[in-house]
């Protein structure tokens, strides 16, 4: 299977040339199919990058196509009323976040983070998928080797404040106690006095 992924990525430009013109007219019923395809193509690119010694295998045209697809998914498809469309779009965006330019990712953060956090509040299956995409987004935003973190502390705090209650609902009593003890070391206690 890896061999097929490695063969596919150099042909991504040709695929995007054919798909990009029709993406804007795809109806909600077919958007999850296209979003899943985009997700798989991005995963193939990640396998290719991991196997290759060089960086991104994309030329300027492919980067421009990826940026256009990213914008369409972010600005149009994630705004759909259909939960399947929103979720599949967020899942595709989660795979794309490390493949688009840093400037585009930075400008997308105010819109993409609330969208992902909103999906994290849904049932467990939806939340798991959204949390995986959020994980990829945070990695791309905070752990980049090509510049400073894209998220400010305040923005990250909003993410954590939103996620902590969701995590506490879905864990056992023993795990909750363990997390509570760990948070005491992370979150300053104004009443704790230094002897």
Backbone bond lengths (Angstrom), bond angles and torsions (degrees), N, CA, C in turn:
res aa  C-N    CA-C-N  psi(-1)  N-CA   C-N-CA  omega(-1)  CA-C   N-CA-C  phi
1 X - - - 1.451 - - 1.530 110.56 -
2 X 1.323 117.51 -39.31 1.460 120.58 179.00 1.516 110.76 -60.97
3 X 1.325 116.41 -36.81 1.459 120.49 179.13 1.529 110.80 -60.58
4 X 1.323 116.89 -41.09 1.468 120.75 178.23 1.526 110.84 -64.88
5 X 1.333 116.35 -39.85 1.464 119.98 178.81 1.521 110.92 -64.36
6 X 1.333 116.15 -39.99 1.459 120.24 -179.76 1.525 111.31 -67.55
7 X 1.319 117.02 -32.19 1.467 120.69 177.89 1.527 111.55 -76.04
8 X 1.327 116.49 -29.65 1.462 120.22 -175.97 1.525 112.80 -73.17
9 X 1.297 118.12 -44.36 1.469 121.74 -170.52 1.526 113.65 -55.54
10 X 1.340 120.05 -42.70 1.475 117.53 177.17 1.537 113.41 -62.59
11 X 1.324 117.50 -18.10 1.472 121.41 179.20 1.534 112.53 -95.54
12 X 1.300 117.04 4.77 1.462 120.92 -176.85 1.524 112.13 -59.64
13 X 1.314 116.96 -36.40 1.466 120.24 179.83 1.529 110.80 -59.22
14 X 1.329 117.07 -46.02 1.468 120.65 179.61 1.526 111.36 -63.04
15 X 1.328 116.47 -39.84 1.466 120.79 179.49 1.526 110.12 -64.66
16 X 1.324 116.42 -47.28 1.465 120.03 -179.07 1.529 111.99 -65.17
17 X 1.338 116.96 -33.59 1.466 120.25 176.50 1.526 111.43 -59.46
18 X 1.323 116.34 -34.73 1.465 120.68 -178.80 1.531 112.35 -84.36
19 X 1.324 116.39 -34.93 1.464 120.39 -173.66 1.528 112.42 -85.46
20 X 1.310 117.64 -38.88 1.464 121.12 -173.99 1.532 113.93 -54.80
21 X 1.345 119.86 -42.74 1.468 118.56 -179.24 1.533 114.76 -62.35
22 X 1.323 117.85 -25.52 1.468 119.07 -177.57 1.528 113.50 -96.99
23 X 1.329 118.24 -12.55 1.466 120.32 -175.67 1.522 113.38 -59.36
24 X 1.315 117.30 -36.02 1.457 120.54 -178.58 1.516 113.71 -66.25
25 X 1.329 117.34 -23.31 1.468 120.10 -177.58 1.528 113.25 -103.70
26 X 1.319 117.70 4.81 1.465 121.01 179.64 1.529 108.87 -70.33
27 X 1.313 116.66 132.55 1.468 122.94 179.60 1.526 110.72 -81.35
28 X 1.335 115.85 161.62 1.468 121.69 -177.76 1.523 113.43 -52.13
29 X 1.319 117.79 -38.34 1.459 120.64 -177.56 1.522 113.58 -62.09
30 X 1.336 117.02 -28.54 1.465 121.31 -178.73 1.534 113.34 -102.12
31 X 1.307 117.35 -10.34 1.468 119.99 -176.98 1.525 113.60 -60.74
32 X 1.340 119.94 -39.99 1.469 117.86 177.44 1.531 113.09 -60.62
33 X 1.324 117.52 -33.40 1.468 121.11 178.64 1.528 110.04 -65.96
34 X 1.322 116.32 -47.48 1.460 120.16 179.41 1.530 111.12 -66.76
35 X 1.321 117.13 -40.31 1.470 120.46 178.63 1.523 110.28 -62.57
36 X 1.327 117.08 -40.10 1.462 120.27 178.00 1.526 110.62 -64.87
37 X 1.322 116.93 -40.34 1.466 120.06 177.10 1.528 110.40 -62.06
38 X 1.325 116.86 -44.60 1.467 120.37 178.50 1.525 110.94 -61.42
39 X 1.324 116.01 -40.99 1.470 120.54 177.58 1.527 109.97 -59.65
40 X 1.324 116.92 -47.15 1.471 121.16 -178.82 1.523 111.33 -64.59
41 X 1.330 117.31 -38.40 1.455 120.09 178.60 1.525 110.84 -65.19
42 X 1.320 116.58 -38.60 1.473 120.03 177.29 1.523 110.83 -67.65
43 X 1.328 116.91 -39.21 1.464 119.96 176.35 1.521 110.48 -61.94
44 X 1.329 116.82 -39.22 1.466 120.65 177.06 1.526 110.27 -62.50
45 X 1.327 116.24 -40.47 1.467 119.90 178.03 1.523 110.70 -62.94
46 X 1.346 117.26 -39.65 1.469 120.42 178.53 1.528 111.15 -64.72
47 X 1.331 117.84 -39.13 1.468 120.85 176.62 1.523 109.40 -64.14
48 X 1.307 116.72 -42.39 1.464 122.13 179.19 1.528 110.74 -61.76
49 X 1.317 115.73 -45.33 1.467 120.50 179.40 1.525 110.39 -63.06
50 X 1.330 116.85 -41.56 1.461 120.78 179.41 1.514 112.63 -65.45
51 X 1.327 116.85 -30.96 1.460 121.42 -179.30 1.525 111.91 -85.02
52 X 1.316 116.67 -29.95 1.464 121.34 -178.47 1.521 109.80 -85.26
53 X 1.303 115.17 151.80 1.465 119.45 179.77 1.530 111.44 -83.41
54 X 1.318 116.86 -18.07 1.462 119.41 -179.21 1.523 110.62 -92.29
55 X 1.304 115.64 -178.27 1.465 121.26 -178.67 1.514 112.08 -80.27
56 X 1.320 116.21 -140.93 1.455 121.65 -178.27 1.526 110.79 -61.38
57 X 1.332 117.08 134.41 1.462 120.69 -178.84 1.525 112.76 -85.20
58 X 1.324 117.52 17.42 1.458 120.75 -172.30 1.520 111.74 -101.15
59 X 1.323 115.56 139.98 1.456 119.62 171.40 1.533 108.30 -87.74
60 X 1.318 116.32 -177.48 1.467 120.36 -176.69 1.527 112.36 -61.67
61 X 1.334 116.95 -35.47 1.467 120.07 179.42 1.519 111.31 -63.56
62 X 1.326 116.72 -46.92 1.467 120.51 -179.18 1.524 109.97 -64.46
63 X 1.319 117.59 -40.53 1.465 120.17 177.58 1.531 110.47 -62.07
64 X 1.318 116.91 -39.84 1.458 120.62 177.67 1.530 110.69 -64.38
65 X 1.333 117.00 -42.14 1.469 121.11 177.01 1.524 110.65 -62.10
66 X 1.332 116.22 -45.57 1.468 120.53 -179.36 1.527 110.33 -61.42
67 X 1.319 116.20 -42.53 1.465 120.19 178.91 1.528 111.03 -63.33
68 X 1.336 116.92 -39.35 1.469 120.57 178.36 1.523 111.50 -65.58
69 X 1.321 116.67 -44.31 1.466 121.05 178.88 1.526 109.82 -63.51
70 X 1.329 116.49 -42.98 1.464 121.80 178.77 1.529 110.07 -57.15
71 X 1.324 116.72 -46.85 1.469 121.24 -179.67 1.529 111.51 -63.43
72 X 1.327 117.10 -42.40 1.463 120.49 179.61 1.526 110.99 -62.39
73 X 1.326 116.35 -47.09 1.464 119.86 179.10 1.523 110.77 -61.73
74 X 1.320 116.10 -44.36 1.461 120.75 -176.29 1.530 112.23 -68.66
75 X 1.319 117.11 -47.28 1.465 120.29 -171.58 1.522 114.42 -87.76
76 X 1.325 117.57 -23.50 1.465 119.27 -176.25 1.525 111.71 -115.15
77 X 1.320 116.91 -56.96 1.458 120.25 -171.36 1.523 112.97 -69.14
78 X 1.327 118.78 -36.68 1.473 119.21 179.51 1.525 112.01 -71.57
79 X 1.324 117.08 -11.82 1.456 121.21 177.37 1.522 113.58 -90.70
80 X 1.316 116.67 3.31 1.466 120.98 -179.08 1.529 111.10 -64.99
81 X 1.319 115.89 152.25 1.467 120.45 174.83 1.521 111.32 -76.38
82 X 1.317 116.33 -21.50 1.465 122.24 -177.60 1.534 109.80 -78.56
83 X 1.325 116.46 118.79 1.463 121.47 -178.70 1.525 111.77 -59.23
84 X 1.334 117.70 -38.44 1.469 120.80 179.22 1.522 111.17 -60.86
85 X 1.310 116.50 -41.17 1.466 121.04 179.78 1.527 109.75 -66.29
86 X 1.329 116.83 -47.43 1.474 120.12 179.56 1.522 110.99 -59.90
87 X 1.342 116.35 -46.14 1.459 120.10 -177.01 1.521 111.67 -66.52
88 X 1.325 118.11 -45.84 1.465 120.00 -179.71 1.525 111.00 -65.70
89 X 1.329 117.20 -33.28 1.466 120.86 177.09 1.520 110.96 -67.64
90 X 1.331 116.74 -43.52 1.468 120.80 178.09 1.527 110.25 -64.85
91 X 1.319 116.42 -37.71 1.461 120.01 178.20 1.529 110.69 -63.61
92 X 1.329 117.56 -42.80 1.465 121.35 177.09 1.528 110.85 -65.93
93 X 1.331 116.39 -43.10 1.468 119.90 178.37 1.526 111.08 -60.73
94 X 1.325 116.48 -36.30 1.458 120.59 178.56 1.516 112.96 -61.70
95 X 1.325 116.89 -30.49 1.466 120.59 176.38 1.524 111.78 -83.91
96 X 1.320 116.88 -23.10 1.464 121.33 -176.48 1.519 113.61 -86.19
97 X 1.337 118.23 -19.55 1.469 120.47 -169.22 1.524 113.59 -57.22
98 X 1.300 118.32 -31.79 1.456 119.93 178.90 1.514 113.93 -88.55
99 X 1.330 116.73 -2.73 1.460 121.19 -177.21 1.522 113.08 -105.39
100 X 1.326 118.00 -9.04 1.465 121.20 177.97 1.526 108.48 -97.93
101 X 1.314 116.00 169.80 1.463 119.59 -177.99 1.529 110.56 -68.15
102 X 1.321 115.67 153.17 1.470 120.73 179.33 1.525 110.96 -62.50
103 X 1.326 117.09 -37.58 1.469 119.04 -179.71 1.529 110.69 -65.72
104 X 1.324 116.79 -38.41 1.464 119.02 177.91 1.526 110.67 -68.06
105 X 1.323 116.17 -41.06 1.459 119.66 178.61 1.525 110.48 -62.32
106 X 1.321 116.81 -43.81 1.469 121.25 179.47 1.526 110.92 -59.87
107 X 1.322 116.95 -44.11 1.468 118.97 -178.92 1.530 112.17 -71.81
108 X 1.333 117.55 -21.66 1.469 121.27 -179.67 1.524 112.98 -83.64
109 X 1.323 118.01 -19.84 1.467 121.03 -173.79 1.532 114.36 -54.53
110 X 1.342 120.00 -44.97 1.473 118.29 -179.01 1.532 114.08 -61.89
111 X 1.301 116.83 -22.01 1.465 119.82 -179.89 1.527 112.23 -97.71
112 X 1.322 116.76 -39.51 1.467 120.16 -172.99 1.530 112.24 -76.43
113 X 1.320 118.00 -35.74 1.470 120.12 -178.98 1.529 111.30 -63.44
114 X 1.342 119.81 -50.46 1.474 118.32 178.08 1.534 113.09 -60.84
115 X 1.327 116.78 -35.07 1.468 120.02 178.46 1.516 110.53 -63.06
116 X 1.335 116.52 -45.51 1.467 120.73 179.89 1.525 110.90 -67.28
117 X 1.331 116.78 -41.71 1.466 119.97 179.70 1.524 111.46 -64.57
118 X 1.327 116.69 -37.03 1.464 119.79 177.70 1.530 110.70 -62.03
119 X 1.319 117.23 -41.12 1.466 120.38 178.61 1.527 111.57 -70.39
120 X 1.321 117.19 -27.56 1.473 120.06 177.30 1.528 111.34 -65.55
121 X 1.317 117.71 -19.31 1.466 121.77 -179.34 1.529 112.55 -86.57
122 X 1.331 117.27 -2.18 1.472 121.07 -179.07 1.527 108.83 -82.94
123 X 1.339 116.48 -166.95 1.471 119.67 -179.39 1.530 110.64 -62.65
124 X 1.331 116.55 168.65 1.465 121.11 -169.86 1.521 113.79 -59.44
125 X 1.317 118.00 -40.13 1.465 120.09 -178.30 1.527 111.24 -65.14
126 X 1.314 116.32 -45.00 1.466 121.44 177.53 1.523 109.34 -64.84
127 X 1.325 116.67 -44.50 1.465 121.39 -179.23 1.521 111.38 -61.66
128 X 1.336 117.32 -38.59 1.460 120.16 179.91 1.528 110.81 -62.81
129 X 1.325 116.25 -46.32 1.465 120.59 179.57 1.524 110.67 -62.87
130 X 1.327 116.71 -45.48 1.465 120.65 179.79 1.526 111.10 -64.77
131 X 1.333 117.09 -39.00 1.467 120.78 179.58 1.525 110.99 -65.76
132 X 1.324 117.17 -35.70 1.472 120.24 176.85 1.535 110.02 -63.76
133 X 1.316 116.65 -43.47 1.463 120.43 177.49 1.525 110.96 -65.43
134 X 1.326 116.55 -39.59 1.462 121.00 177.40 1.526 110.50 -63.33
135 X 1.321 116.91 -39.26 1.465 121.67 176.40 1.531 110.10 -58.91
136 X 1.331 116.99 -47.60 1.466 120.67 178.55 1.524 111.21 -61.83
137 X 1.328 116.08 -40.29 1.463 120.71 179.25 1.527 111.06 -63.41
138 X 1.323 116.63 -45.50 1.468 119.93 179.91 1.525 111.10 -65.18
139 X 1.327 117.34 -39.63 1.467 119.91 176.12 1.520 111.04 -60.57
140 X 1.320 117.15 -47.28 1.464 120.86 -179.15 1.526 111.37 -65.74
141 X 1.322 117.08 -32.33 1.468 121.14 -176.64 1.521 113.80 -83.72
142 X 1.328 116.54 -30.89 1.466 120.09 -172.87 1.521 114.30 -106.21
143 X 1.321 117.67 -28.48 1.464 120.37 -170.93 1.520 113.46 -111.08
144 X 1.301 117.89 29.16 1.456 121.49 -177.65 1.523 110.98 -75.08
145 X 1.329 114.61 141.10 1.463 119.86 176.06 1.526 111.01 -88.18
146 X 1.321 117.05 -7.71 1.459 120.00 -174.65 1.525 113.64 -103.48
147 X 1.316 117.05 20.51 1.454 118.67 177.30 1.510 112.07 160.15
148 X 1.332 115.74 179.71 1.471 120.23 -179.52 1.528 110.52 -69.87
149 X 1.324 116.95 164.60 1.469 120.10 177.13 1.528 110.88 -57.00
150 X 1.322 115.84 144.48 1.462 121.10 -179.19 1.521 112.50 -87.10
151 X 1.322 116.85 -15.86 1.465 121.51 -179.76 1.520 109.97 -103.24
152 X 1.310 115.88 135.75 1.456 121.08 173.04 1.528 108.52 -81.38
153 X 1.327 116.88 161.67 1.460 121.18 -178.97 1.528 111.48 -57.42
154 X 1.332 116.78 -41.37 1.463 120.74 -178.42 1.529 111.28 -61.93
155 X 1.340 116.43 -39.50 1.468 120.46 178.88 1.523 110.89 -66.81
156 X 1.315 115.62 -39.99 1.461 120.35 178.25 1.527 110.47 -67.24
157 X 1.326 116.92 -37.13 1.467 120.64 178.46 1.529 110.86 -61.68
158 X 1.331 117.31 -38.27 1.469 120.73 177.62 1.527 110.10 -61.46
159 X 1.329 116.60 -42.07 1.467 120.93 178.54 1.524 109.96 -61.12
160 X 1.329 116.33 -47.98 1.468 120.24 -177.87 1.524 111.94 -66.11
161 X 1.318 116.90 -40.91 1.467 120.49 179.58 1.528 110.69 -63.22
162 X 1.313 116.49 -34.31 1.467 120.47 178.15 1.521 111.38 -73.55
163 X 1.331 116.54 -39.06 1.466 120.14 -174.61 1.526 113.82 -79.30
164 X 1.322 118.38 -33.08 1.468 120.09 -175.24 1.528 113.81 -57.82
165 X 1.322 119.99 -46.35 1.478 117.96 177.54 1.530 112.53 -63.47
166 X 1.324 116.56 -33.83 1.464 119.82 179.16 1.518 110.92 -67.35
167 X 1.316 116.13 -38.70 1.462 120.62 179.06 1.517 109.72 -66.93
168 X 1.313 117.23 -42.23 1.467 119.76 -176.22 1.523 112.29 -66.18
169 X 1.318 118.19 -26.81 1.463 121.38 178.03 1.527 110.93 -71.03
170 X 1.322 116.86 -32.59 1.459 121.53 -171.96 1.524 114.47 -102.23
171 X 1.323 118.29 19.68 1.462 119.81 178.73 1.521 110.17 -125.31
172 X 1.312 114.76 162.63 1.463 119.54 -179.03 1.529 110.47 -76.80
173 X 1.333 115.57 169.91 1.465 121.30 -178.51 1.532 110.75 -63.01
174 X 1.336 117.92 -41.08 1.466 121.05 179.49 1.523 111.19 -63.97
175 X 1.340 116.44 -42.92 1.462 120.05 179.00 1.525 110.56 -66.13
176 X 1.329 117.16 -37.69 1.462 121.60 179.59 1.528 110.21 -62.04
177 X 1.327 117.34 -41.87 1.456 121.80 178.62 1.525 110.57 -63.18
178 X 1.336 115.90 -41.82 1.462 121.37 179.65 1.529 110.42 -63.06
179 X 1.338 116.70 -44.50 1.460 120.84 179.20 1.521 110.30 -65.15
180 X 1.317 117.02 -41.29 1.461 121.17 179.53 1.525 111.04 -59.58
181 X 1.335 116.36 -43.32 1.467 119.88 178.50 1.521 111.01 -64.00
182 X 1.328 116.48 -40.24 1.463 120.31 179.12 1.511 112.52 -65.50
183 X 1.326 116.67 -37.75 1.457 120.42 -179.62 1.520 112.14 -67.81
184 X 1.328 117.50 -27.38 1.467 120.00 178.71 1.523 110.87 -62.22
185 X 1.322 116.82 -28.48 1.461 120.27 179.03 1.526 111.58 -82.94
186 X 1.325 116.35 -25.45 1.458 120.44 -177.23 1.522 111.74 -88.32
187 X 1.333 116.35 -45.87 1.462 121.48 -175.66 1.521 109.15 -91.73
188 X 1.334 117.40 123.66 1.462 119.52 -178.46 1.528 111.80 -66.03
189 X 1.301 115.56 140.09 1.466 122.19 178.74 1.526 107.41 -103.56
190 X 1.335 118.12 115.70 1.466 119.79 -177.24 1.524 112.74 -65.83
191 X 1.332 117.02 -17.54 1.462 120.16 -178.08 1.527 112.77 -95.70
192 X 1.347 116.22 -5.57 1.458 118.93 179.67 1.531 108.11 -76.83
193 X 1.296 116.46 124.83 1.462 120.85 -178.55 1.519 109.58 -103.29
194 X 1.301 114.71 140.08 1.462 119.86 176.38 1.514 107.45 -87.82
195 X 1.333 115.50 126.63 1.471 120.25 -176.78 1.500 111.77 -73.98
